[in-house]
Amino acid sequence: MSDRLYKLLDGTEVQRDWYSSFLLYCYDFRTEDIDKDKCNAEFERCYSKEKGLITWIKTNKIKILNSGIKIA
């Protein structure tokens, strides 16, 4: 497995940098912790957008260095 990917507990593989930014998106500055309810509520929507973007990048053969996205 590429070091650019991170495997979640359920086996889902996500880009490491995307996952870090997603966790920051779910950060609650009031409690100074990750809002797990927000993560659970928003994950599918955000992950779907990320998968769509990766598909678009591959379809259009756009090379993004150090992204871990492999194009043919």
PQR file of N, CA, C, O and H, with PARSE charges and radii, in Angstrom:
ATOM      1  N   MET A   1       0.848  -1.183   0.000 -0.4000 1.5000
ATOM      2  CA  MET A   1       0.000   0.000   0.000 -0.0000 2.0000
ATOM      3  C   MET A   1       0.894   1.246   0.000  0.5500 1.7000
ATOM      4  O   MET A   1       1.893   1.310   0.716 -0.5500 1.4000
ATOM      5  N   SER A   2       0.524   2.202  -0.793 -0.4000 1.5000
ATOM      6  CA  SER A   2       1.285   3.444  -0.892 -0.0000 2.0000
ATOM      7  C   SER A   2       1.236   4.199   0.434  0.5500 1.7000
ATOM      8  O   SER A   2       0.232   4.164   1.146 -0.5500 1.4000
ATOM      9  H   SER A   2      -0.287   2.151  -1.375  0.4000 1.0000
ATOM     10  N   ASP A   3       2.333   4.881   0.752 -0.4000 1.5000
ATOM     11  CA  ASP A   3       2.338   5.681   1.978 -0.0000 2.0000
ATOM     12  C   ASP A   3       1.473   6.929   1.831  0.5500 1.7000
ATOM     13  O   ASP A   3       1.297   7.681   2.790 -0.5500 1.4000
ATOM     14  H   ASP A   3       3.148   4.909   0.173  0.4000 1.0000
ATOM     15  N   ARG A   4       0.936   7.148   0.638 -0.4000 1.5000
ATOM     16  CA  ARG A   4       0.018   8.265   0.403 -0.0000 2.0000
ATOM     17  C   ARG A   4      -1.410   7.902   0.786  0.5500 1.7000
ATOM     18  O   ARG A   4      -2.288   8.763   0.823 -0.5500 1.4000
ATOM     19  H   ARG A   4       1.079   6.537  -0.140  0.4000 1.0000
ATOM     20  N   LEU A   5      -1.640   6.613   1.072 -0.4000 1.5000
ATOM     21  CA  LEU A   5      -2.978   6.158   1.422 -0.0000 2.0000
ATOM     22  C   LEU A   5      -3.045   5.782   2.890  0.5500 1.7000
ATOM     23  O   LEU A   5      -2.058   5.358   3.492 -0.5500 1.4000
ATOM     24  H   LEU A   5      -0.927   5.913   1.042  0.4000 1.0000
ATOM     25  N   TYR A   6      -4.228   5.947   3.447 -0.4000 1.5000
ATOM     26  CA  TYR A   6      -4.470   5.595   4.842 -0.0000 2.0000
ATOM     27  C   TYR A   6      -5.686   4.680   4.871  0.5500 1.7000
ATOM     28  O   TYR A   6      -6.712   4.993   4.268 -0.5500 1.4000
ATOM     29  H   TYR A   6      -5.030   6.291   2.958  0.4000 1.0000
ATOM     30  N   LYS A   7      -5.578   3.564   5.560 -0.4000 1.5000
ATOM     31  CA  LYS A   7      -6.688   2.614   5.639 -0.0000 2.0000
ATOM     32  C   LYS A   7      -7.467   2.855   6.928  0.5500 1.7000
ATOM     33  O   LYS A   7      -6.920   2.775   8.028 -0.5500 1.4000
ATOM     34  H   LYS A   7      -4.744   3.310   6.050  0.4000 1.0000
ATOM     35  N   LEU A   8      -8.759   3.153   6.768 -0.4000 1.5000
ATOM     36  CA  LEU A   8      -9.631   3.362   7.918 -0.0000 2.0000
ATOM     37  C   LEU A   8      -9.983   2.021   8.553  0.5500 1.7000
ATOM     38  O   LEU A   8      -9.739   0.971   7.957 -0.5500 1.4000
ATOM     39  H   LEU A   8      -9.203   3.218   5.875  0.4000 1.0000
ATOM     40  N   LEU A   9     -10.546   2.046   9.744 -0.4000 1.5000
ATOM     41  CA  LEU A   9     -10.879   0.815  10.464 -0.0000 2.0000
ATOM     42  C   LEU A   9     -11.812  -0.103   9.680  0.5500 1.7000
ATOM     43  O   LEU A   9     -11.754  -1.324   9.826 -0.5500 1.4000
ATOM     44  H   LEU A   9     -10.743   2.898  10.228  0.4000 1.0000
ATOM     45  N   ASP A  10     -12.683   0.490   8.838 -0.4000 1.5000
ATOM     46  CA  ASP A  10     -13.616  -0.333   8.059 -0.0000 2.0000
ATOM     47  C   ASP A  10     -13.008  -0.838   6.755  0.5500 1.7000
ATOM     48  O   ASP A  10     -13.686  -1.493   5.964 -0.5500 1.4000
ATOM     49  H   ASP A  10     -12.731   1.482   8.719  0.4000 1.0000
ATOM     50  N   GLY A  11     -11.714  -0.529   6.528 -0.4000 1.5000
ATOM     51  CA  GLY A  11     -11.028  -0.989   5.324 -0.0000 2.0000
ATOM     52  C   GLY A  11     -11.007   0.028   4.194  0.5500 1.7000
ATOM     53  O   GLY A  11     -10.315  -0.180   3.198 -0.5500 1.4000
ATOM     54  H   GLY A  11     -11.163   0.004   7.171  0.4000 1.0000
ATOM     55  N   THR A  12     -11.745   1.114   4.322 -0.4000 1.5000
ATOM     56  CA  THR A  12     -11.761   2.158   3.300 -0.0000 2.0000
ATOM     57  C   THR A  12     -10.380   2.790   3.200  0.5500 1.7000
ATOM     58  O   THR A  12      -9.792   3.175   4.211 -0.5500 1.4000
ATOM     59  H   THR A  12     -12.308   1.283   5.131  0.4000 1.0000
ATOM     60  N   GLU A  13      -9.860   2.897   1.967 -0.4000 1.5000
ATOM     61  CA  GLU A  13      -8.574   3.560   1.761 -0.0000 2.0000
ATOM     62  C   GLU A  13      -8.825   4.981   1.286  0.5500 1.7000
ATOM     63  O   GLU A  13      -9.573   5.207   0.334 -0.5500 1.4000
ATOM     64  H   GLU A  13     -10.338   2.585   1.146  0.4000 1.0000
ATOM     65  N   VAL A  14      -8.196   5.932   1.953 -0.4000 1.5000
ATOM     66  CA  VAL A  14      -8.335   7.343   1.596 -0.0000 2.0000
ATOM     67  C   VAL A  14      -6.941   7.942   1.455  0.5500 1.7000
ATOM     68  O   VAL A  14      -5.970   7.436   2.017 -0.5500 1.4000
ATOM     69  H   VAL A  14      -7.589   5.749   2.726  0.4000 1.0000
ATOM     70  N   GLN A  15      -6.862   9.022   0.698 -0.4000 1.5000
ATOM     71  CA  GLN A  15      -5.588   9.728   0.615 -0.0000 2.0000
ATOM     72  C   GLN A  15      -5.279  10.319   1.980  0.5500 1.7000
ATOM     73  O   GLN A  15      -6.136  10.927   2.621 -0.5500 1.4000
ATOM     74  H   GLN A  15      -7.651   9.433   0.241  0.4000 1.0000
ATOM     75  N   ARG A  16      -4.053  10.132   2.407 -0.4000 1.5000
ATOM     76  CA  ARG A  16      -3.631  10.589   3.734 -0.0000 2.0000
ATOM     77  C   ARG A  16      -3.837  12.095   3.901  0.5500 1.7000
ATOM     78  O   ARG A  16      -4.344  12.534   4.933 -0.5500 1.4000
ATOM     79  H   ARG A  16      -3.357   9.639   1.886  0.4000 1.0000
ATOM     80  N   ASP A  17      -3.452  12.885   2.907 -0.4000 1.5000
ATOM     81  CA  ASP A  17      -3.585  14.340   3.014 -0.0000 2.0000
ATOM     82  C   ASP A  17      -5.054  14.765   3.051  0.5500 1.7000
ATOM     83  O   ASP A  17      -5.424  15.687   3.778 -0.5500 1.4000
ATOM     84  H   ASP A  17      -3.040  12.528   2.068  0.4000 1.0000
ATOM     85  N   TRP A  18      -5.888  14.082   2.256 -0.4000 1.5000
ATOM     86  CA  TRP A  18      -7.317  14.390   2.276 -0.0000 2.0000
ATOM     87  C   TRP A  18      -7.899  14.092   3.655  0.5500 1.7000
ATOM     88  O   TRP A  18      -8.677  14.881   4.192 -0.5500 1.4000
ATOM     89  H   TRP A  18      -5.587  13.333   1.665  0.4000 1.0000
ATOM     90  N   TYR A  19      -7.521  12.958   4.218 -0.4000 1.5000
ATOM     91  CA  TYR A  19      -8.064  12.574   5.523 -0.0000 2.0000
ATOM     92  C   TYR A  19      -7.644  13.570   6.603  0.5500 1.7000
ATOM     93  O   TYR A  19      -8.441  13.909   7.478 -0.5500 1.4000
ATOM     94  H   TYR A  19      -6.890  12.317   3.782  0.4000 1.0000
ATOM     95  N   SER A  20      -6.409  14.033   6.545 -0.4000 1.5000
ATOM     96  CA  SER A  20      -5.950  15.048   7.509 -0.0000 2.0000
ATOM     97  C   SER A  20      -6.785  16.317   7.391  0.5500 1.7000
ATOM     98  O   SER A  20      -7.190  16.899   8.397 -0.5500 1.4000
ATOM     99  H   SER A  20      -5.762  13.757   5.834  0.4000 1.0000
ATOM    100  N   SER A  21      -7.039  16.741   6.154 -0.4000 1.5000
ATOM    101  CA  SER A  21      -7.833  17.960   5.975 -0.0000 2.0000
ATOM    102  C   SER A  21      -9.288  17.730   6.396  0.5500 1.7000
ATOM    103  O   SER A  21      -9.935  18.644   6.907 -0.5500 1.4000
ATOM    104  H   SER A  21      -6.711  16.268   5.337  0.4000 1.0000
ATOM    105  N   PHE A  22      -9.803  16.518   6.185 -0.4000 1.5000
ATOM    106  CA  PHE A  22     -11.165  16.206   6.630 -0.0000 2.0000
ATOM    107  C   PHE A  22     -11.267  16.294   8.153  0.5500 1.7000
ATOM    108  O   PHE A  22     -12.235  16.838   8.685 -0.5500 1.4000
ATOM    109  H   PHE A  22      -9.277  15.776   5.769  0.4000 1.0000
ATOM    110  N   LEU A  23     -10.267  15.758   8.847 -0.4000 1.5000
ATOM    111  CA  LEU A  23     -10.281  15.832  10.315 -0.0000 2.0000
ATOM    112  C   LEU A  23     -10.217  17.283  10.791  0.5500 1.7000
ATOM    113  O   LEU A  23     -10.866  17.644  11.773 -0.5500 1.4000
ATOM    114  H   LEU A  23      -9.481  15.316   8.415  0.4000 1.0000
ATOM    115  N   LEU A  24      -9.437  18.114  10.098 -0.4000 1.5000
ATOM    116  CA  LEU A  24      -9.406  19.541  10.447 -0.0000 2.0000
ATOM    117  C   LEU A  24     -10.764  20.189  10.199  0.5500 1.7000
ATOM    118  O   LEU A  24     -11.192  21.054  10.965 -0.5500 1.4000
ATOM    119  H   LEU A  24      -8.910  17.821   9.301  0.4000 1.0000
ATOM    120  N   TYR A  25     -11.439  19.774   9.134 -0.4000 1.5000
ATOM    121  CA  TYR A  25     -12.783  20.270   8.833 -0.0000 2.0000
ATOM    122  C   TYR A  25     -13.740  19.946   9.985  0.5500 1.7000
ATOM    123  O   TYR A  25     -14.653  20.717  10.281 -0.5500 1.4000
ATOM    124  H   TYR A  25     -11.091  19.071   8.512  0.4000 1.0000
ATOM    125  N   CYS A  26     -13.520  18.805  10.623 -0.4000 1.5000
ATOM    126  CA  CYS A  26     -14.393  18.357  11.718 -0.0000 2.0000
ATOM    127  C   CYS A  26     -13.923  18.840  13.092  0.5500 1.7000
ATOM    128  O   CYS A  26     -14.526  18.490  14.107 -0.5500 1.4000
ATOM    129  H   CYS A  26     -12.778  18.179  10.383  0.4000 1.0000
ATOM    130  N   TYR A  27     -12.877  19.625  13.135 -0.4000 1.5000
ATOM    131  CA  TYR A  27     -12.334  20.098  14.410 -0.0000 2.0000
ATOM    132  C   TYR A  27     -13.277  21.118  15.038  0.5500 1.7000
ATOM    133  O   TYR A  27     -13.789  22.008  14.359 -0.5500 1.4000
ATOM    134  H   TYR A  27     -12.387  19.910  12.310  0.4000 1.0000
ATOM    135  N   ASP A  28     -13.499  20.979  16.330 -0.4000 1.5000
ATOM    136  CA  ASP A  28     -14.345  21.903  17.084 -0.0000 2.0000
ATOM    137  C   ASP A  28     -13.431  22.778  17.943  0.5500 1.7000
ATOM    138  O   ASP A  28     -12.847  22.308  18.919 -0.5500 1.4000
ATOM    139  H   ASP A  28     -13.083  20.256  16.882  0.4000 1.0000
ATOM    140  N   PHE A  29     -13.316  24.037  17.575 -0.4000 1.5000
ATOM    141  CA  PHE A  29     -12.422  24.944  18.298 -0.0000 2.0000
ATOM    142  C   PHE A  29     -12.897  25.211  19.725  0.5500 1.7000
ATOM    143  O   PHE A  29     -12.097  25.543  20.600 -0.5500 1.4000
ATOM    144  H   PHE A  29     -13.791  24.418  16.782  0.4000 1.0000
ATOM    145  N   ARG A  30     -14.193  25.065  19.951 -0.4000 1.5000
ATOM    146  CA  ARG A  30     -14.731  25.288  21.297 -0.0000 2.0000
ATOM    147  C   ARG A  30     -14.236  24.205  22.259  0.5500 1.7000
ATOM    148  O   ARG A  30     -13.806  24.505  23.372 -0.5500 1.4000
ATOM    149  H   ARG A  30     -14.842  24.796  19.240  0.4000 1.0000
ATOM    150  N   THR A  31     -14.302  22.945  21.819 -0.4000 1.5000
ATOM    151  CA  THR A  31     -13.883  21.833  22.684 -0.0000 2.0000
ATOM    152  C   THR A  31     -12.420  21.453  22.471  0.5500 1.7000
ATOM    153  O   THR A  31     -11.852  20.675  23.237 -0.5500 1.4000
ATOM    154  H   THR A  31     -14.651  22.702  20.914  0.4000 1.0000
ATOM    155  N   GLU A  32     -11.818  22.014  21.416 -0.4000 1.5000
ATOM    156  CA  GLU A  32     -10.435  21.702  21.038 -0.0000 2.0000
ATOM    157  C   GLU A  32     -10.249  20.204  20.806  0.5500 1.7000
ATOM    158  O   GLU A  32      -9.276  19.599  21.254 -0.5500 1.4000
ATOM    159  H   GLU A  32     -12.280  22.646  20.794  0.4000 1.0000
ATOM    160  N   ASP A  33     -11.214  19.628  20.091 -0.4000 1.5000
ATOM    161  CA  ASP A  33     -11.181  18.198  19.783 -0.0000 2.0000
ATOM    162  C   ASP A  33     -11.919  17.958  18.466  0.5500 1.7000
ATOM    163  O   ASP A  33     -12.634  18.830  17.973 -0.5500 1.4000
ATOM    164  H   ASP A  33     -12.005  20.119  19.727  0.4000 1.0000
ATOM    165  N   ILE A  34     -11.735  16.768  17.910 -0.4000 1.5000
ATOM    166  CA  ILE A  34     -12.452  16.386  16.703 -0.0000 2.0000
ATOM    167  C   ILE A  34     -13.910  16.114  17.074  0.5500 1.7000
ATOM    168  O   ILE A  34     -14.192  15.390  18.028 -0.5500 1.4000
ATOM    169  H   ILE A  34     -11.154  16.060  18.310  0.4000 1.0000
ATOM    170  N   ASP A  35     -14.824  16.697  16.315 -0.4000 1.5000
ATOM    171  CA  ASP A  35     -16.253  16.470  16.516 -0.0000 2.0000
ATOM    172  C   ASP A  35     -16.625  15.176  15.784  0.5500 1.7000
ATOM    173  O   ASP A  35     -16.863  15.186  14.576 -0.5500 1.4000
ATOM    174  H   ASP A  35     -14.595  17.285  15.539  0.4000 1.0000
ATOM    175  N   LYS A  36     -16.672  14.074  16.518 -0.4000 1.5000
ATOM    176  CA  LYS A  36     -16.919  12.758  15.910 -0.0000 2.0000
ATOM    177  C   LYS A  36     -18.299  12.688  15.267  0.5500 1.7000
ATOM    178  O   LYS A  36     -18.473  12.018  14.250 -0.5500 1.4000
ATOM    179  H   LYS A  36     -16.478  14.066  17.499  0.4000 1.0000
ATOM    180  N   ASP A  37     -19.274  13.369  15.846 -0.4000 1.5000
ATOM    181  CA  ASP A  37     -20.611  13.380  15.244 -0.0000 2.0000
ATOM    182  C   ASP A  37     -20.577  14.056  13.876  0.5500 1.7000
ATOM    183  O   ASP A  37     -21.208  13.585  12.930 -0.5500 1.4000
ATOM    184  H   ASP A  37     -19.133  13.914  16.673  0.4000 1.0000
ATOM    185  N   LYS A  38     -19.840  15.159  13.775 -0.4000 1.5000
ATOM    186  CA  LYS A  38     -19.714  15.846  12.489 -0.0000 2.0000
ATOM    187  C   LYS A  38     -18.982  14.957  11.495  0.5500 1.7000
ATOM    188  O   LYS A  38     -19.375  14.879  10.331 -0.5500 1.4000
ATOM    189  H   LYS A  38     -19.327  15.542  14.543  0.4000 1.0000
ATOM    190  N   CYS A  39     -17.918  14.281  11.940 -0.4000 1.5000
ATOM    191  CA  CYS A  39     -17.186  13.360  11.061 -0.0000 2.0000
ATOM    192  C   CYS A  39     -18.122  12.297  10.506  0.5500 1.7000
ATOM    193  O   CYS A  39     -18.135  12.037   9.303 -0.5500 1.4000
ATOM    194  H   CYS A  39     -17.599  14.343  12.886  0.4000 1.0000
ATOM    195  N   ASN A  40     -18.905  11.683  11.387 -0.4000 1.5000
ATOM    196  CA  ASN A  40     -19.829  10.630  10.953 -0.0000 2.0000
ATOM    197  C   ASN A  40     -20.896  11.168  10.005  0.5500 1.7000
ATOM    198  O   ASN A  40     -21.267  10.502   9.038 -0.5500 1.4000
ATOM    199  H   ASN A  40     -18.895  11.894  12.364  0.4000 1.0000
ATOM    200  N   ALA A  41     -21.382  12.366  10.283 -0.4000 1.5000
ATOM    201  CA  ALA A  41     -22.442  12.947   9.465 -0.0000 2.0000
ATOM    202  C   ALA A  41     -21.937  13.410   8.102  0.5500 1.7000
ATOM    203  O   ALA A  41     -22.675  13.346   7.119 -0.5500 1.4000
ATOM    204  H   ALA A  41     -21.080  12.906  11.068  0.4000 1.0000
ATOM    205  N   GLU A  42     -20.702  13.872   8.029 -0.4000 1.5000
ATOM    206  CA  GLU A  42     -20.178  14.486   6.810 -0.0000 2.0000
ATOM    207  C   GLU A  42     -19.281  13.582   5.971  0.5500 1.7000
ATOM    208  O   GLU A  42     -18.987  13.913   4.823 -0.5500 1.4000
ATOM    209  H   GLU A  42     -20.102  13.924   8.827  0.4000 1.0000
ATOM    210  N   PHE A  43     -18.839  12.449   6.515 -0.4000 1.5000
ATOM    211  CA  PHE A  43     -17.830  11.649   5.823 -0.0000 2.0000
ATOM    212  C   PHE A  43     -18.272  11.211   4.429  0.5500 1.7000
ATOM    213  O   PHE A  43     -17.544  11.432   3.460 -0.5500 1.4000
ATOM    214  H   PHE A  43     -19.078  12.180   7.448  0.4000 1.0000
ATOM    215  N   GLU A  44     -19.435  10.601   4.307 -0.4000 1.5000
ATOM    216  CA  GLU A  44     -19.866  10.077   3.003 -0.0000 2.0000
ATOM    217  C   GLU A  44     -19.954  11.181   1.959  0.5500 1.7000
ATOM    218  O   GLU A  44     -19.536  10.986   0.817 -0.5500 1.4000
ATOM    219  H   GLU A  44     -20.026  10.421   5.094  0.4000 1.0000
ATOM    220  N   ARG A  45     -20.489  12.334   2.332 -0.4000 1.5000
ATOM    221  CA  ARG A  45     -20.609  13.448   1.382 -0.0000 2.0000
ATOM    222  C   ARG A  45     -19.235  13.925   0.933  0.5500 1.7000
ATOM    223  O   ARG A  45     -18.996  14.105  -0.261 -0.5500 1.4000
ATOM    224  H   ARG A  45     -20.829  12.492   3.259  0.4000 1.0000
ATOM    225  N   CYS A  46     -18.338  14.128   1.881 -0.4000 1.5000
ATOM    226  CA  CYS A  46     -16.998  14.616   1.552 -0.0000 2.0000
ATOM    227  C   CYS A  46     -16.190  13.565   0.792  0.5500 1.7000
ATOM    228  O   CYS A  46     -15.484  13.890  -0.162 -0.5500 1.4000
ATOM    229  H   CYS A  46     -18.532  13.982   2.851  0.4000 1.0000
ATOM    230  N   TYR A  47     -16.295  12.313   1.213 -0.4000 1.5000
ATOM    231  CA  TYR A  47     -15.550  11.235   0.556 -0.0000 2.0000
ATOM    232  C   TYR A  47     -16.052  11.022  -0.870  0.5500 1.7000
ATOM    233  O   TYR A  47     -15.262  10.743  -1.772 -0.5500 1.4000
ATOM    234  H   TYR A  47     -16.868  12.048   1.989  0.4000 1.0000
ATOM    235  N   SER A  48     -17.346  11.150  -1.074 -0.4000 1.5000
ATOM    236  CA  SER A  48     -17.914  11.023  -2.414 -0.0000 2.0000
ATOM    237  C   SER A  48     -17.357  12.104  -3.339  0.5500 1.7000
ATOM    238  O   SER A  48     -17.032  11.830  -4.494 -0.5500 1.4000
ATOM    239  H   SER A  48     -17.988  11.376  -0.341  0.4000 1.0000
ATOM    240  N   LYS A  49     -17.248  13.325  -2.830 -0.4000 1.5000
ATOM    241  CA  LYS A  49     -16.659  14.413  -3.623 -0.0000 2.0000
ATOM    242  C   LYS A  49     -15.198  14.124  -3.943  0.5500 1.7000
ATOM    243  O   LYS A  49     -14.747  14.376  -5.061 -0.5500 1.4000
ATOM    244  H   LYS A  49     -17.512  13.547  -1.892  0.4000 1.0000
ATOM    245  N   GLU A  50     -14.460  13.600  -2.977 -0.4000 1.5000
ATOM    246  CA  GLU A  50     -13.049  13.277  -3.184 -0.0000 2.0000
ATOM    247  C   GLU A  50     -12.898  12.187  -4.243  0.5500 1.7000
ATOM    248  O   GLU A  50     -12.046  12.290  -5.126 -0.5500 1.4000
ATOM    249  H   GLU A  50     -14.826  13.396  -2.069  0.4000 1.0000
ATOM    250  N   LYS A  51     -13.727  11.138  -4.157 -0.4000 1.5000
ATOM    251  CA  LYS A  51     -13.669  10.068  -5.153 -0.0000 2.0000
ATOM    252  C   LYS A  51     -14.012  10.605  -6.539  0.5500 1.7000
ATOM    253  O   LYS A  51     -13.380  10.224  -7.524 -0.5500 1.4000
ATOM    254  H   LYS A  51     -14.419  11.054  -3.440  0.4000 1.0000
ATOM    255  N   GLY A  52     -15.001  11.480  -6.621 -0.4000 1.5000
ATOM    256  CA  GLY A  52     -15.374  12.089  -7.896 -0.0000 2.0000
ATOM    257  C   GLY A  52     -14.241  12.905  -8.483  0.5500 1.7000
ATOM    258  O   GLY A  52     -13.996  12.857  -9.688 -0.5500 1.4000
ATOM    259  H   GLY A  52     -15.514  11.789  -5.820  0.4000 1.0000
ATOM    260  N   LEU A  53     -13.555  13.648  -7.644 -0.4000 1.5000
ATOM    261  CA  LEU A  53     -12.424  14.447  -8.105 -0.0000 2.0000
ATOM    262  C   LEU A  53     -11.300  13.552  -8.617  0.5500 1.7000
ATOM    263  O   LEU A  53     -10.705  13.840  -9.655 -0.5500 1.4000
ATOM    264  H   LEU A  53     -13.754  13.686  -6.664  0.4000 1.0000
ATOM    265  N   ILE A  54     -11.006  12.475  -7.904 -0.4000 1.5000
ATOM    266  CA  ILE A  54      -9.952  11.552  -8.332 -0.0000 2.0000
ATOM    267  C   ILE A  54     -10.327  10.910  -9.666  0.5500 1.7000
ATOM    268  O   ILE A  54      -9.476  10.765 -10.544 -0.5500 1.4000
ATOM    269  H   ILE A  54     -11.490  12.240  -7.061  0.4000 1.0000
ATOM    270  N   THR A  55     -11.587  10.527  -9.822 -0.4000 1.5000
ATOM    271  CA  THR A  55     -12.048   9.961 -11.097 -0.0000 2.0000
ATOM    272  C   THR A  55     -11.868  10.971 -12.218  0.5500 1.7000
ATOM    273  O   THR A  55     -11.402  10.611 -13.299 -0.5500 1.4000
ATOM    274  H   THR A  55     -12.277  10.645  -9.109  0.4000 1.0000
ATOM    275  N   TRP A  56     -12.228  12.224 -11.983 -0.4000 1.5000
ATOM    276  CA  TRP A  56     -12.073  13.281 -12.985 -0.0000 2.0000
ATOM    277  C   TRP A  56     -10.604  13.469 -13.347  0.5500 1.7000
ATOM    278  O   TRP A  56     -10.268  13.613 -14.522 -0.5500 1.4000
ATOM    279  H   TRP A  56     -12.607  12.516 -11.105  0.4000 1.0000
ATOM    280  N   ILE A  57      -9.731  13.468 -12.349 -0.4000 1.5000
ATOM    281  CA  ILE A  57      -8.290  13.615 -12.583 -0.0000 2.0000
ATOM    282  C   ILE A  57      -7.782  12.474 -13.457  0.5500 1.7000
ATOM    283  O   ILE A  57      -7.032  12.705 -14.406 -0.5500 1.4000
ATOM    284  H   ILE A  57     -10.004  13.351 -11.394  0.4000 1.0000
ATOM    285  N   LYS A  58      -8.187  11.238 -13.141 -0.4000 1.5000
ATOM    286  CA  LYS A  58      -7.753  10.080 -13.925 -0.0000 2.0000
ATOM    287  C   LYS A  58      -8.317  10.126 -15.340  0.5500 1.7000
ATOM    288  O   LYS A  58      -7.597   9.854 -16.301 -0.5500 1.4000
ATOM    289  H   LYS A  58      -8.796  11.051 -12.370  0.4000 1.0000
ATOM    290  N   THR A  59      -9.590  10.466 -15.476 -0.4000 1.5000
ATOM    291  CA  THR A  59     -10.233  10.532 -16.792 -0.0000 2.0000
ATOM    292  C   THR A  59      -9.544  11.551 -17.686  0.5500 1.7000
ATOM    293  O   THR A  59      -9.373  11.316 -18.882 -0.5500 1.4000
ATOM    294  H   THR A  59     -10.174  10.687 -14.695  0.4000 1.0000
ATOM    295  N   ASN A  60      -9.154  12.662 -17.121 -0.4000 1.5000
ATOM    296  CA  ASN A  60      -8.511  13.733 -17.885 -0.0000 2.0000
ATOM    297  C   ASN A  60      -6.993  13.625 -17.908  0.5500 1.7000
ATOM    298  O   ASN A  60      -6.301  14.505 -18.418 -0.5500 1.4000
ATOM    299  H   ASN A  60      -9.292  12.852 -16.149  0.4000 1.0000
ATOM    300  N   LYS A  61      -6.481  12.516 -17.340 -0.4000 1.5000
ATOM    301  CA  LYS A  61      -5.043  12.221 -17.338 -0.0000 2.0000
ATOM    302  C   LYS A  61      -4.202  13.397 -16.825  0.5500 1.7000
ATOM    303  O   LYS A  61      -3.206  13.786 -17.435 -0.5500 1.4000
ATOM    304  H   LYS A  61      -7.044  11.800 -16.925  0.4000 1.0000
ATOM    305  N   ILE A  62      -4.629  13.940 -15.706 -0.4000 1.5000
ATOM    306  CA  ILE A  62      -3.924  15.055 -15.087 -0.0000 2.0000
ATOM    307  C   ILE A  62      -2.927  14.487 -14.086  0.5500 1.7000
ATOM    308  O   ILE A  62      -3.298  13.755 -13.168 -0.5500 1.4000
ATOM    309  H   ILE A  62      -5.439  13.623 -15.211  0.4000 1.0000
ATOM    310  N   LYS A  63      -1.679  14.828 -14.271 -0.4000 1.5000
ATOM    311  CA  LYS A  63      -0.628  14.322 -13.385 -0.0000 2.0000
ATOM    312  C   LYS A  63      -0.446  15.296 -12.221  0.5500 1.7000
ATOM    313  O   LYS A  63      -0.141  16.471 -12.420 -0.5500 1.4000
ATOM    314  H   LYS A  63      -1.378  15.423 -15.016  0.4000 1.0000
ATOM    315  N   ILE A  64      -0.636  14.791 -11.018 -0.4000 1.5000
ATOM    316  CA  ILE A  64      -0.442  15.598  -9.816 -0.0000 2.0000
ATOM    317  C   ILE A  64       0.662  14.934  -9.007  0.5500 1.7000
ATOM    318  O   ILE A  64       0.463  13.868  -8.424 -0.5500 1.4000
ATOM    319  H   ILE A  64      -0.884  13.835 -10.857  0.4000 1.0000
ATOM    320  N   LEU A  65       1.806  15.562  -8.977 -0.4000 1.5000
ATOM    321  CA  LEU A  65       2.962  14.986  -8.304 -0.0000 2.0000
ATOM    322  C   LEU A  65       2.688  14.763  -6.822  0.5500 1.7000
ATOM    323  O   LEU A  65       2.019  15.568  -6.174 -0.5500 1.4000
ATOM    324  H   LEU A  65       1.968  16.428  -9.451  0.4000 1.0000
ATOM    325  N   ASN A  66       3.207  13.671  -6.304 -0.4000 1.5000
ATOM    326  CA  ASN A  66       3.132  13.326  -4.877 -0.0000 2.0000
ATOM    327  C   ASN A  66       1.712  13.180  -4.348  0.5500 1.7000
ATOM    328  O   ASN A  66       1.481  13.327  -3.148 -0.5500 1.4000
ATOM    329  H   ASN A  66       3.750  13.018  -6.831  0.4000 1.0000
ATOM    330  N   SER A  67       0.754  12.889  -5.236 -0.4000 1.5000
ATOM    331  CA  SER A  67      -0.630  12.729  -4.785 -0.0000 2.0000
ATOM    332  C   SER A  67      -0.978  11.275  -4.511  0.5500 1.7000
ATOM    333  O   SER A  67      -1.926  10.984  -3.782 -0.5500 1.4000
ATOM    334  H   SER A  67       0.942  12.770  -6.211  0.4000 1.0000
ATOM    335  N   GLY A  68      -0.204  10.358  -5.100 -0.4000 1.5000
ATOM    336  CA  GLY A  68      -0.530   8.944  -4.988 -0.0000 2.0000
ATOM    337  C   GLY A  68      -1.562   8.502  -6.007  0.5500 1.7000
ATOM    338  O   GLY A  68      -1.916   7.324  -6.060 -0.5500 1.4000
ATOM    339  H   GLY A  68       0.567  10.595  -5.692  0.4000 1.0000
ATOM    340  N   ILE A  69      -2.056   9.444  -6.829 -0.4000 1.5000
ATOM    341  CA  ILE A  69      -3.035   9.113  -7.867 -0.0000 2.0000
ATOM    342  C   ILE A  69      -2.270   8.625  -9.089  0.5500 1.7000
ATOM    343  O   ILE A  69      -1.415   9.328  -9.629 -0.5500 1.4000
ATOM    344  H   ILE A  69      -1.769  10.400  -6.786  0.4000 1.0000
ATOM    345  N   LYS A  70      -2.595   7.404  -9.515 -0.4000 1.5000
ATOM    346  CA  LYS A  70      -1.916   6.820 -10.665 -0.0000 2.0000
ATOM    347  C   LYS A  70      -2.793   6.992 -11.898  0.5500 1.7000
ATOM    348  O   LYS A  70      -3.969   6.626 -11.901 -0.5500 1.4000
ATOM    349  H   LYS A  70      -3.289   6.833  -9.077  0.4000 1.0000
ATOM    350  N   ILE A  71      -2.193   7.558 -12.947 -0.4000 1.5000
ATOM    351  CA  ILE A  71      -2.909   7.700 -14.213 -0.0000 2.0000
ATOM    352  C   ILE A  71      -2.233   6.813 -15.244  0.5500 1.7000
ATOM    353  O   ILE A  71      -1.032   6.553 -15.171 -0.5500 1.4000
ATOM    354  H   ILE A  71      -1.238   7.855 -12.944  0.4000 1.0000
ATOM    355  N   ALA A  72      -3.032   6.349 -16.217 -0.4000 1.5000
ATOM    356  CA  ALA A  72      -2.500   5.442 -17.254 -0.0000 2.0000
ATOM    357  C   ALA A  72      -1.680   6.196 -18.269  0.5500 1.7000
ATOM    358  O   ALA A  72      -1.158   5.597 -19.208 -0.5500 1.4000
ATOM    359  H   ALA A  72      -4.008   6.561 -16.276  0.4000 1.0000
TER
END
